[in-house]
C-alpha cells in the first residue's frame, strides 16, 4: 500500500514537473535583435516605447535594440547574423541594397514621409530659390534625394559641397543651404540663433518611406511569427510613444546620454505636427503600412534615376505587405 501510494505520488509529481516545464516553454521569450540606423533619438521612439512598456514581452519576444551610428554598417551586421532586422533610413536604401546582392526585404515603414529636408536661410522660401546657391549634402544623397532634386528643380552637381554633419558652415555662409532631418538640424540651427526655412522633399512628391523594418529573406521565411510579433508590438509602441513618450525617452537617454529633454520634446512635437507616422495611408490603414502603390513609386524613381538596374532586382522582391496589411494599429 505504501509502495503504491509512493508510486502514485511520483507519477503526480512527474506530471506536475512536465506541466511546469511546458508552461515555462510557452512563456519563454523569443530573442530578437533590431538594429537602428543612428544614435538613440525620438525618431526611434516607438521601438524604445515597446521595450519600455513591455509590449514586446506581451507579444512573446525578448527584444534587444542595438544602436547604429556613422561608422556602423547595419545591413552588413544583419547579414552576418548580428540582428534579425534593421532600421532602413528609407525604403530606397533597402531596395538598392537588394539590387547589390543582399537579400533584404522591407516589411514595415513607420514614417509615411521621408524626414529629409534642405534648410536654407530666411530669404529662400521655396526649392526654386536655391538655384545657384551652395548646397551642402552628404555623399549618400547622391544615391537618394539629390538625383530627384536635380531632375525636379534643375540643380547641378557644381552647386554641391560636402556636408560634414556640422551646422557651422551653413551658419557662416548666408548663400548656402544644407541637408538635414526635419526633427534634428532645424532645432540646432534655431538654437544657434539663425533664422532659416525648412524645405521638405516629401511635400513635393519625393516618394520614399522612412524608418523601415527591413529583414533578411531567410528571417522572414523561417521566423515569420517572430517578425509578425515584432512588427505588431513596434507599431503599438509608436502609437503609445506619440501619446506619452516618457517611458521610451528614459531608455533613449540611457543609450544616448548626449540626448537632451529639449531635443526630444522638439522632435516628438515635429513628428506629431507633420503626421510622420500617423498621416497619409497610416491614418486609415494603420501605423507601419506599406502600400503597393507607394512601393512601386519608390522603385520607379530609382529605376528612372538609374540608381538601380531593374534587370537585377524585381519590385516584388523588395517588400511585402503581409505583416502590415491587416494590422490596423490606427492613430
DABELUR-V461480 format. One record per residue. SS is DSSP state (@ for helix, = for strand, . for the rest). NEAR is the number of other ideal C-beta (glycine too) atoms within 12 Angstrom. D_CENTER is the distance of its C-alpha to the mean C-alpha in Angstrom with 1 decimal. Layout:
ss=SS near=NEAR d_center=D_CENTER
ss=SS near=NEAR d_center=D_CENTER
This chain:
ss=. near=7 d_center=67.6
ss=@ near=8 d_center=65.8
ss=@ near=9 d_center=64.4
ss=@ near=10 d_center=63.2
ss=@ near=11 d_center=61.5
ss=@ near=12 d_center=59.8
ss=@ near=13 d_center=58.6
ss=@ near=14 d_center=57.3
ss=@ near=14 d_center=55.5
ss=@ near=14 d_center=54.0
ss=@ near=14 d_center=52.7
ss=@ near=14 d_center=51.2
ss=@ near=14 d_center=49.6
ss=@ near=14 d_center=48.2
ss=@ near=14 d_center=46.8
ss=@ near=14 d_center=45.2
ss=@ near=14 d_center=43.6
ss=@ near=14 d_center=42.2
ss=@ near=14 d_center=40.9
ss=@ near=14 d_center=39.3
ss=@ near=14 d_center=37.8
ss=@ near=13 d_center=36.4
ss=@ near=12 d_center=34.9
ss=@ near=12 d_center=33.4
ss=@ near=13 d_center=31.7
ss=@ near=12 d_center=30.3
ss=@ near=14 d_center=28.9
ss=. near=14 d_center=27.4
ss=. near=23 d_center=23.7
ss== near=25 d_center=22.0
ss== near=18 d_center=20.1
ss== near=35 d_center=16.4
ss== near=32 d_center=14.3
ss== near=47 d_center=10.5
ss== near=36 d_center=9.7
ss=. near=41 d_center=7.2
ss=. near=41 d_center=7.5
ss=. near=33 d_center=9.8
ss=. near=26 d_center=12.3
ss=. near=35 d_center=11.6
ss=. near=40 d_center=11.3
ss=@ near=47 d_center=11.1
ss=@ near=42 d_center=7.6
ss=@ near=48 d_center=6.9
ss=@ near=48 d_center=10.0
ss=@ near=52 d_center=9.8
ss=@ near=51 d_center=9.3
ss=@ near=42 d_center=12.1
ss=@ near=39 d_center=14.0
ss=@ near=41 d_center=14.3
ss=@ near=41 d_center=15.6
ss=@ near=32 d_center=17.9
ss=. near=31 d_center=19.4
ss=. near=20 d_center=20.1
ss=@ near=32 d_center=18.1
ss=@ near=35 d_center=17.1
ss=@ near=23 d_center=20.8
ss=@ near=20 d_center=21.9
ss=. near=28 d_center=20.2
ss=. near=25 d_center=21.9
ss== near=35 d_center=19.3
ss== near=24 d_center=19.6
ss== near=39 d_center=16.0
ss== near=25 d_center=15.5
ss== near=40 d_center=12.4
ss== near=29 d_center=13.0
ss=. near=33 d_center=12.0
ss=. near=31 d_center=11.5
ss=. near=20 d_center=13.5
ss=. near=15 d_center=15.4
ss=. near=11 d_center=17.6
ss=. near=21 d_center=15.4
ss=. near=20 d_center=14.9
ss=@ near=37 d_center=12.3
ss=@ near=33 d_center=13.1
ss=@ near=21 d_center=16.7
ss=@ near=26 d_center=16.4
ss=@ near=36 d_center=14.9
ss=@ near=27 d_center=17.8
ss=. near=15 d_center=20.1
ss=. near=13 d_center=19.3
ss=. near=21 d_center=17.7
ss=. near=35 d_center=14.6
ss=. near=39 d_center=14.3
ss== near=47 d_center=10.7
ss== near=44 d_center=8.0
ss== near=46 d_center=4.4
ss== near=45 d_center=5.4
ss== near=39 d_center=5.8
ss== near=43 d_center=7.2
ss=@ near=46 d_center=9.2
ss=@ near=45 d_center=12.1
ss=@ near=40 d_center=11.3
ss=@ near=48 d_center=11.2
ss=@ near=45 d_center=14.3
ss=@ near=36 d_center=16.0
ss=@ near=37 d_center=15.5
ss=@ near=36 d_center=17.1
ss=@ near=28 d_center=19.9
ss=. near=20 d_center=20.4
ss=. near=15 d_center=21.3
ss=. near=31 d_center=18.3
ss=. near=23 d_center=18.2
ss== near=40 d_center=14.5
ss== near=41 d_center=13.4
ss== near=51 d_center=10.4
ss== near=47 d_center=11.1
ss== near=52 d_center=8.8
ss== near=49 d_center=6.8
ss== near=52 d_center=6.1
ss== near=47 d_center=7.1
ss=. near=40 d_center=10.4
ss=. near=38 d_center=11.1
ss=. near=43 d_center=9.9
ss=. near=41 d_center=10.7
ss== near=44 d_center=12.7
ss== near=38 d_center=16.3
ss== near=46 d_center=19.8
ss== near=39 d_center=21.7
ss== near=37 d_center=25.5
ss== near=27 d_center=28.7
ss=. near=16 d_center=30.2
ss=. near=16 d_center=32.5
ss=. near=28 d_center=29.7
ss=. near=14 d_center=29.0
ss=. near=19 d_center=27.3
ss=@ near=30 d_center=25.9
ss=@ near=18 d_center=29.4
ss=@ near=21 d_center=30.8
ss=@ near=34 d_center=28.9
ss=. near=22 d_center=31.3
ss=. near=17 d_center=33.1
ss=. near=30 d_center=31.1
ss== near=28 d_center=29.3
ss== near=39 d_center=25.5
ss== near=34 d_center=23.7
ss== near=36 d_center=20.7
ss=. near=26 d_center=19.0
ss=@ near=17 d_center=20.1
ss=@ near=22 d_center=16.7
ss=@ near=34 d_center=17.3
ss=@ near=22 d_center=20.1
ss=@ near=28 d_center=17.9
ss=. near=36 d_center=15.8
ss=@ near=46 d_center=16.9
ss=@ near=32 d_center=20.3
ss=@ near=27 d_center=22.1
ss=@ near=34 d_center=21.1
ss=@ near=35 d_center=22.5
ss=@ near=24 d_center=25.6
ss=@ near=19 d_center=26.3
ss=@ near=24 d_center=25.9
ss=@ near=28 d_center=27.6
ss=. near=14 d_center=29.7
ss=. near=28 d_center=28.3
ss=. near=18 d_center=29.6
ss=@ near=15 d_center=28.5
ss=@ near=12 d_center=31.5
ss=@ near=23 d_center=29.8
ss== near=27 d_center=26.9
ss== near=23 d_center=27.0
ss== near=18 d_center=24.5
ss=. near=30 d_center=22.0
ss=. near=16 d_center=22.1
ss=. near=24 d_center=19.5
ss=. near=19 d_center=22.6
ss=. near=29 d_center=23.7
ss=@ near=18 d_center=27.4
ss=@ near=24 d_center=28.2
ss=@ near=35 d_center=26.9
ss=@ near=24 d_center=28.8
ss=@ near=16 d_center=31.9
ss=. near=19 d_center=32.0
ss=. near=18 d_center=32.4
ss=. near=22 d_center=32.4
ss== near=32 d_center=28.8
ss== near=43 d_center=25.2
ss== near=44 d_center=22.0
ss== near=43 d_center=18.4
ss== near=37 d_center=16.0
ss== near=42 d_center=12.9
ss=. near=36 d_center=14.1
ss=. near=38 d_center=13.6
ss=. near=33 d_center=15.0
ss=@ near=37 d_center=17.8
ss=@ near=34 d_center=19.7
ss=@ near=31 d_center=20.3
ss=@ near=27 d_center=21.6
ss=@ near=32 d_center=23.8
ss=@ near=23 d_center=25.2
ss=@ near=17 d_center=26.0
ss=. near=18 d_center=27.9
ss=. near=10 d_center=30.0
ss=. near=25 d_center=29.1
ss=. near=17 d_center=29.1
ss== near=31 d_center=26.5
ss== near=24 d_center=24.9
ss== near=36 d_center=21.3
ss== near=34 d_center=20.8
ss== near=34 d_center=17.7
ss=@ near=34 d_center=17.3
ss=@ near=31 d_center=15.9
ss=@ near=22 d_center=19.0
ss=@ near=22 d_center=21.1
ss=. near=20 d_center=19.8
ss=. near=36 d_center=17.0
ss=. near=36 d_center=15.4
ss=. near=40 d_center=11.8
ss=. near=48 d_center=8.9
ss== near=47 d_center=5.6
ss== near=48 d_center=1.8
ss== near=48 d_center=4.0
ss== near=56 d_center=6.2
ss== near=51 d_center=8.7
ss== near=45 d_center=12.1
ss== near=32 d_center=15.6
ss=@ near=25 d_center=18.1
ss=@ near=19 d_center=20.3
ss=@ near=32 d_center=18.0
ss=@ near=30 d_center=17.4
ss=@ near=17 d_center=21.2
ss=@ near=13 d_center=22.6
ss=. near=26 d_center=20.3
ss=@ near=21 d_center=19.4
ss=@ near=20 d_center=20.4
ss=@ near=31 d_center=18.2
ss=@ near=37 d_center=15.1
ss=@ near=32 d_center=16.2
ss=@ near=31 d_center=16.8
ss=@ near=49 d_center=13.4
ss=@ near=51 d_center=11.7
ss=@ near=34 d_center=14.5
ss=@ near=43 d_center=14.5
ss=@ near=49 d_center=10.8
ss=@ near=44 d_center=11.4
ss=@ near=33 d_center=14.7
ss=@ near=45 d_center=13.1
ss=@ near=47 d_center=11.2
ss=@ near=32 d_center=14.6
ss=@ near=31 d_center=16.4
ss=@ near=43 d_center=14.5
ss=@ near=33 d_center=15.2
ss=@ near=21 d_center=18.8
ss=. near=17 d_center=19.4
ss=. near=35 d_center=16.9
ss=@ near=22 d_center=19.7
ss=@ near=24 d_center=19.1
ss=@ near=39 d_center=15.5
ss=@ near=31 d_center=16.6
ss=@ near=24 d_center=19.4
ss=@ near=33 d_center=17.2
ss=@ near=38 d_center=15.0
ss=@ near=26 d_center=18.3
ss=@ near=18 d_center=19.7
ss=@ near=28 d_center=17.0
ss=. near=27 d_center=17.1
ss=. near=13 d_center=20.7
ss=. near=16 d_center=20.4
ss=. near=31 d_center=18.2
ss=. near=20 d_center=20.6
ss=@ near=16 d_center=21.1
ss=@ near=17 d_center=21.7
ss=@ near=30 d_center=18.5
ss=@ near=33 d_center=16.5
ss=@ near=20 d_center=18.8
ss=@ near=29 d_center=18.4
ss=@ near=37 d_center=14.6
ss=@ near=34 d_center=14.8
ss=@ near=20 d_center=17.6
ss=@ near=34 d_center=15.9
ss=@ near=38 d_center=12.9
ss=@ near=25 d_center=15.8
ss=@ near=20 d_center=18.2
ss=. near=29 d_center=16.1
ss=. near=24 d_center=14.9
ss=. near=42 d_center=11.3
ss=. near=48 d_center=10.3
ss=. near=32 d_center=13.9
ss=. near=24 d_center=15.6
ss=. near=31 d_center=16.5
ss=. near=31 d_center=16.6
ss=@ near=35 d_center=14.8
ss=@ near=18 d_center=18.0
ss=@ near=16 d_center=20.1
ss=@ near=29 d_center=18.2
ss=. near=33 d_center=15.8
ss=. near=44 d_center=12.2
ss=. near=46 d_center=9.8
ss=. near=42 d_center=12.5
ss=. near=46 d_center=12.8
ss=. near=27 d_center=16.3
ss=@ near=20 d_center=18.7
ss=@ near=19 d_center=19.6
ss=@ near=37 d_center=16.2
ss=@ near=37 d_center=15.5
ss=@ near=24 d_center=19.0
ss=@ near=28 d_center=18.6
ss=@ near=43 d_center=15.9
ss=@ near=36 d_center=18.1
ss=@ near=21 d_center=21.2
ss=@ near=36 d_center=20.1
ss=@ near=36 d_center=19.4
ss=@ near=26 d_center=22.7
ss=@ near=18 d_center=24.6
ss=. near=28 d_center=23.5
ss=. near=15 d_center=24.5
ss=. near=33 d_center=21.2
ss=. near=31 d_center=21.5
ss=. near=18 d_center=24.7
ss=. near=23 d_center=24.7
ss=. near=8 d_center=27.3
ss=. near=20 d_center=25.0
ss=. near=27 d_center=22.1
ss=. near=19 d_center=22.5
ss=@ near=28 d_center=20.1
ss=@ near=17 d_center=20.5
ss=@ near=25 d_center=19.3
ss=@ near=42 d_center=15.9
ss== near=42 d_center=14.5
ss=. near=32 d_center=15.9
ss=. near=28 d_center=16.1
ss=. near=21 d_center=18.0
ss=. near=38 d_center=15.5
ss=. near=38 d_center=14.7
ss=. near=21 d_center=17.9
ss=. near=16 d_center=19.9
ss=. near=30 d_center=17.6
ss=. near=20 d_center=18.5
ss=. near=34 d_center=16.7
ss=. near=19 d_center=18.1
ss=. near=30 d_center=17.5
